Amino acid sequence: MHEVRLSDGTITLSPLRPEDAAAHLAGEDELLVRWLNGGPGTREGVEAYFRHCREQWDTGGPLRAFGIRVGSDETLAGTVDLRFAEEGLAPGQVNVAYGLYPAWRGRGLATRAVLLASHYAATEGGEEAVIQVDPENRASVAVARRAGFSPGEQPPGNDDTRFDWYVRDLRDAPQ
């Protein structure tokens, strides 16, 4: 596969790679564990997951995991991933999940990453982007709203009522 690189001049998104594991672990904090990871990472676990992410890129799988990179040295500041198929999503819906390391929060980088990733999802056939947010995660809700997402309804039969859904139509979104 050719290397996907997306940039808005401030951040660059490129696929996560196994060598990003150390930077990811160094940036992991209680908020990432709570809202995104589900538990503290281990070197072996993160390396295995990043290899899986790379395999998904290489095989055209439904996961597209990006590193959010900043500066001329492309320091890893966080991650954003797209899932083009996931239980509870309708055909054409793409789940968007993101997280920034503490040193990079509060600068609008997550919003930029969500916008770039959403544009990419639209070019890959995504029709609607979905962000699933724990209602207590106010920072993530703010990112979704700044990126043009609106409160949405979970589809019938989705038993995971813990999360609020924010959606954005990708078919008419400005590119």
C-alpha positions in Angstrom: 0.0 0.0 0.0 1.2 3.5 -0.6 1.7 5.6 2.5 -1.3 7.9 3.3 -0.3 11.3 4.5 -2.9 14.0 5.3 -2.0 17.5 6.4 -3.6 20.8 7.0 -0.3 22.6 7.5 -0.4 22.3 11.3 -0.8 18.6 11.8 -0.1 15.5 9.7 -1.9 12.2 9.9 -0.1 9.1 8.8 -0.6 5.5 9.6 0.5 4.3 13.1 3.5 2.1 13.0 5.1 -0.3 15.5 8.0 2.2 16.2 5.3 4.6 17.6 4.7 2.4 20.6 7.3 4.0 22.9 5.9 7.5 22.2 2.4 6.3 22.7 3.2 4.7 26.0 5.1 7.9 27.1 2.0 10.0 26.3 -0.6 7.7 27.9 -2.3 9.1 31.0 -5.3 8.5 33.1 -7.6 10.3 30.7 -6.6 8.3 27.7 -6.9 5.1 29.7 -10.3 6.1 31.0 -11.9 7.5 27.8 -10.2 5.6 25.0 -7.9 2.7 25.8 -9.9 0.8 28.4 -6.8 0.0 30.4 -3.2 1.0 30.8 -1.0 -0.1 27.8 1.9 -2.4 28.0 4.8 -2.3 25.5 3.9 -5.8 24.1 0.2 -4.9 23.9 0.7 -1.6 22.2 3.3 -3.0 19.7 0.9 -5.9 18.9 -2.0 -3.4 18.3 0.1 -1.1 16.2 1.2 -4.1 14.1 -2.5 -5.0 13.7 -3.2 -1.4 12.6 -0.4 -1.7 10.0 -1.8 -5.0 8.7 -5.2 -3.4 8.4 -3.7 -0.7 6.2 -1.8 -3.3 4.2 -4.8 -5.6 3.6 -7.5 -2.9 3.1 -9.2 -3.9 6.4 -11.9 -1.8 8.0 -9.5 0.0 10.5 -7.5 3.0 9.5 -5.4 4.1 12.5 -3.5 7.4 12.2 -0.8 9.0 14.3 -1.5 12.7 14.8 1.9 14.2 14.2 3.2 17.8 14.8 6.2 19.8 13.9 9.0 19.2 11.3 10.1 16.1 13.3 6.5 14.8 13.2 6.3 14.2 17.0 3.5 11.8 17.8 0.8 13.9 19.7 -2.0 11.4 19.7 -4.1 9.1 17.5 -7.3 9.1 15.5 -8.8 6.1 14.0 -11.6 5.3 11.6 -13.6 2.0 11.6 -15.5 1.5 8.4 -17.3 -1.6 9.8 -18.2 -2.0 13.4 -21.1 -3.6 15.3 -23.9 -1.1 15.7 -22.9 0.9 12.7 -25.1 1.1 9.6 -23.6 0.6 6.1 -21.8 3.8 5.1 -21.2 4.9 8.7 -17.6 5.3 9.9 -16.7 5.4 13.6 -14.2 8.1 14.5 -12.2 7.8 17.8 -9.4 10.1 18.9 -7.1 11.0 21.8 -4.3 13.4 22.4 -1.4 13.1 24.9 -1.5 15.6 27.7 1.2 18.0 26.4 -0.8 18.5 23.2 -4.3 19.1 24.6 -6.1 22.4 24.4 -4.6 23.5 21.1 -7.3 22.5 18.7 -5.3 19.5 17.3 -8.0 16.9 18.0 -10.5 19.0 16.0 -8.0 19.3 13.1 -7.4 15.5 13.2 -11.1 14.7 13.2 -11.7 17.0 10.2 -8.8 15.5 8.3 -9.8 12.0 9.1 -13.4 12.7 8.2 -12.4 14.1 4.8 -10.3 10.9 4.2 -13.3 8.8 5.3 -15.5 10.6 2.7 -12.9 9.9 -0.1 -13.0 6.2 0.9 -16.8 5.9 0.6 -17.9 6.9 4.1 -21.3 8.6 4.1 -21.7 9.5 7.7 -19.1 9.9 10.5 -20.0 8.8 14.0 -18.3 9.8 17.2 -19.4 7.9 20.3 -18.8 9.8 23.5 -19.2 9.1 27.1 -21.5 12.0 28.2 -19.0 12.9 31.0 -16.2 13.4 28.5 -16.9 17.1 27.9 -13.6 17.7 26.1 -14.5 15.0 23.5 -18.0 16.4 23.1 -16.5 19.8 22.4 -14.2 18.4 19.7 -17.1 16.7 18.0 -19.2 19.9 18.0 -16.2 22.0 16.8 -15.7 19.5 13.9 -19.3 20.0 12.8 -20.9 16.9 14.4 -24.4 17.1 15.7 -26.1 15.0 18.4 -27.5 11.9 16.7 -29.6 8.8 17.6 -28.2 5.4 18.1 -29.7 2.9 15.7 -32.5 0.6 17.1 -31.1 -2.5 18.8 -27.8 -0.8 19.9 -27.6 -1.8 23.5 -24.6 0.4 24.3 -26.6 3.4 25.7 -23.6 4.5 27.7 -22.4 6.7 24.8 -23.9 9.7 23.2 -23.7 9.7 19.4 -22.5 12.7 17.4 -22.9 12.4 13.6 -21.7 14.3 10.5 -22.9 13.8 7.0 -19.8 13.3 4.8 -21.6 13.4 1.5 -22.2 17.1 1.4 -19.4 18.2 3.8 -17.1 20.9 2.5 -13.9 19.3 1.4 
